Amino acid sequence: MKVRITRVHDNSRDIPLPSYATSGSAGMDVRADIDEDITLQPGDFTLVPTGLAIEIPRGYEAQIRPRSGLAARHGIILPNAPGTIDSDYRGEIKVILANFGREPFVIRRGDRIAQMVVAPVVTVEWEEVPQLQVTMRGDGGFGHSGRS
C-alpha cells in the first residue's frame, strides 16, 4: 500500500522517513525532529515532534506505539499507547513520551522514539438491545480469566 507523506519543515531532510528495521517488522521506526536536545526527567512527559504529516487512506489508521528497547532499558513509554492517527488527520505527527525510569533521558535530533503501524479499521453500527447473550465469563474482568 502506498501512503502519502510530507515533511512539515523545510529543514527536516536529514531525518529519515519512517522505515522498517527488518523484513518481518510490523512497525516502522519514527524519529524525533527537534532542533535542541530534550532532557526528560524521571516522572516527566513531553510532546516530541516528528516533522511528518501523512495521508492515511480511509478505512485505515496509523498507530503510534512504544519502542520496546526504550521501555526495557530506560523506562521510556507512550502514556497513550497506542496513539491513533485517523485517516482524516493532516497535522504533524507528535509523540507523547514519558520517563518512568530512574534516570534522566536525553532525546536527540533523529533518535528513534516510537513505532508506527498502519492497520485496517472496522466501522461498526450499534444495535441497541434490551439484553446481551449470556456467556460463562459473564461480567468477570480485570484478571478474572486467569483465576482458578
Secondary structure, 3 states (H helix, E strand, C coil): CCCEEEECCHHHCCCCCCEECCCCCCCEEEECCCCCCEEECCCCEEEEECCEEEECCCCEEEEEECCHHHHHHHCEECCCCCEEECCCCCCCCEEEEEECCCCCEEECCCCEEEEEEEEECCCCCCCCCCCCCCCCCCCCCCCHHHCC
